[in-house]
Amino acid sequence: MTLVLRGDYLEGDRHLDEMRPLTAVFNPAGVTHNTAIGPAGASFFTVEFQPEARRDLNVQLPPSTAFDPGAGWMLWPVLGLYTAFKDGGSDPLVFDAHVLELLGAISGLNSREKPEISQPKWFARVKERLHEEFRSGLRMTDLARDAGVHPVHLARVFRRIERRTPGEYQHQLQVRAACELLRDPDWSLAAIAAECGFADQSHFTRIFRRITRATPARFRQNLVAPHGPLYQDHEPPSRVYCR
């Protein structure tokens, strides 16, 4: 499991894809893949799950590579683990909880318990509008009117498919955008809060901490190099071994 923290990084099999900062990548044990580090260098946070740990927990991990370029299903758990790691992992219970949450997110990719849920035709438009206008004050009535359904029906269908409310989905899009801006030290926290559609800096901090397990200031401190957002050379990855 690798989280790209900063820099230029490409990964793939026959074709190399750009892995932007804050991309989460899961590669099963033994999989072969090619990588390339760009001229700006790169830095990573890597988690290796030892075989005995997977056996003890009876966890089945997916057999193929998976990417989370920003949707959050792997990104938020691994960011939480990274924050705990940077804080020294002094509380074993907290650290273990982050590891198990990450394992659950990864193994959920291959879970047979998840039935295939058919999506109504209007659902894609609702998500598209959320992605386009997550910085604005969207209301359920706006989304429902656009979809041509009742707001209650929209809320029920959205949670069934996404396993989160439209509001939670919007917050994650806002936080994902804020993570990108936090990589640039020239952006103040107040400016980021306004740019990403939060009511104020306090609201930004509260939602950000709920999702990433860190304050925006702490996240920036963990993520940004002392001399700028990018290192000039390849920095060895921070690594955690889960036994």
N, C-alpha and C positions, 0 to 999 in steps of 0.2 A: 504494500500500500504506500503510495507516494503522493505527497502534497507539494506541488510546485509553489515555492514561496516568492521567488523573484528571478528575473533574468530571461535568457533565450534558451528554450529547450524544445527539442523535437523528439517524437517517439512514434514507433509503429513497426509494422512487419516489412512488407515490400514498399509501402509508401509511408513517409514520415509526415506526421501531422504536428502542427505547432501546438504546444501545450502552454497556454497562457498562464501567468501567475494566478494562483488560487484555483487551479485545475486539480482535481483529485483523480488518481489513476490506480486501479487495482489490477495487479498481474498475479495470476496463480503461480504456485511453486512449479518450477521447471519450464515455464513458458519462455520461448525465445523471442526477443524483440530487439530492434535496433534503436539507438539513441544518438542524438547529436547535440552538442552544446554550442550555442551561438557566440559571436564575438564579445557580447556583453557579459558572458559568464552566466551562471545559474546557481541557485541554492534550493535545497529540498528538505522536507521532513519525511523520513521513511519509517514505516512500521513493518516489522517482520513477525508473523505469527508462527511460533514454533509448532511442529507437528504434535508434540505431546499436549500442548495447550488446546489444540483443536480437538484432540481425542478426548481429553478430560471433560470438555464442555459439550461434546457431541455436536459440533458445529460443522456443517457442510458448506464450504465456500464454492463460489461459481468456478466452472472449469475453464472459463475464457476471460480475456481482458475486458475491463469495463471502465468507462470514463464518466466523470461528473464535471462537465465544463462550467457548471454554475447553477444547476437546478437545486442542489443542496442536499440530496439524499445521502451522499457520502461526504460532502464538503463540511457541513456543520458538525457532524461527529468528530471528524479528524481535526478540525480547527479547535474543538473543545479539548481534545487530547493534547494537541500541540500547546495550548495555553497551560494545561496542567503540567506538561513536561517542562516548559520554560519557567514555571513557578517552582520547579524542583521536585514535583511529585511527592511532596512530604506527607501528604495524607493518602495512605494506600487505598482507603475505601473510595475516595473521590477518583483517584487515578484508575482503579479497577472499573468503576462505573463507566468512565469514558471509553475504556478499552472494550467493554461489553457492548456499549451502545454502538461503537464502530463495527464490531463483529456482527451485530444484529443488522446494521444497515447494509453491510456487504453481503451477508448470507441471504438477506431478503431478496436479493436479485434473482436468486435461484430457488426461492421458496415455492413449494408445491401447494402451500396453503393459500396462496393468493389466486383467487379465481380470475379469469379474464372478464373484465367488465366492459361491456359495450358502451361506447360514448355516443350520445346523441349528436346530431349534426351541428347543433348550435354551440356545443361545448368548446370546440376549437376557437370559435370567435370570441368567447368569453375570456379564454386564456390569452388570446392574441391582444385583446384590449387591455388586460391586466399588464402585459409586458410593455405595451405602448404607453400606457398612462399611469403606471404605478406611482409616479411622483405627484399625481394630482389627487384631489379628494374624491375618489370614486365612491359611489353608494351602491348598495345591493339593487336598489330600484333602477339605477342606470344600467347595470349589467343585465338585469332581467328584461328590461325594455328592449335592449339591443338584441337579446337572445330570443325574445318573443315568448317568454315563459313567466310563470309566477315567481316572485322572489323566494317564497318558501320552497318551491320545487327546485329552484336553482341552488339554494343552500344545501338541500339534502343530496342532490346529485353531485355537487362539487365535493362535498366531504366524502361521499362514497367512493369517488374515483381518485381524488387526490389525498384522502386521509388527513385533510386539514381544511380549515375554512378559507373562503376567499380573502378574508382579512389577514390571516396568517400567511397565506401565499404572497399577498402584497407586501407584507412586512419583510419576508425573506428576499423578495426582489429589491426592496429598498436597501436592506443590509448588504446584499451582494454588491450593489452599486457603490455603497459607502466603503466597502472593503477596497475597491479599486482606488477610490480617491484617497483613502488613508495611506496608500503607498507613496503619495506625493506630499512631502512635509510642508509644501507651500499652501496647502489647503488647511484652513482652521477648522476646528470641530463645528463651530457655529455655521460656517459656510457650507460644510458638508451636510449638516442637518437640513439646511434650507434647500440645497441642491437636490437632495434625495427625497424631499417631500415630507419630512418630519415636522411636527408642529413647532418644536423648538429643540434646543440642545439637550434638555433634560429628557424629553420624549425619545430622542435619538439614542441617548445613553441607555435608557431603560430597555428599549426594544433590542438594541444591539447586544446588550449583555444577556438578555434572555435567550437569544439565538446562538451567540458565539461563545458564551460563558466568560467573556472578557469585556471590560469597558473599551470604548473606542481608543482611549489614550493608551491603555495597556496593549491592545492589539497592534497599534502603530509602533509601539516600543519593541514588541516582539518581532515585527515583520520588517521594519525598515533598517537598512544597514546604517552604521554610524556616520558614514560619509556619503549617504545618498541612497535612493531606492534600489540601485543596482550595484552589485559588486563587479569589478572589472575582470576578476578571475573566477574560475570554477571553485566554489566553496564545497567541501565535503558535506554530505547530508547529515543533518541531525537524525539520529537513529534510535528507535526504541525496539527492544526485543520483548515480545509478550510470551511468557512461558506459563 
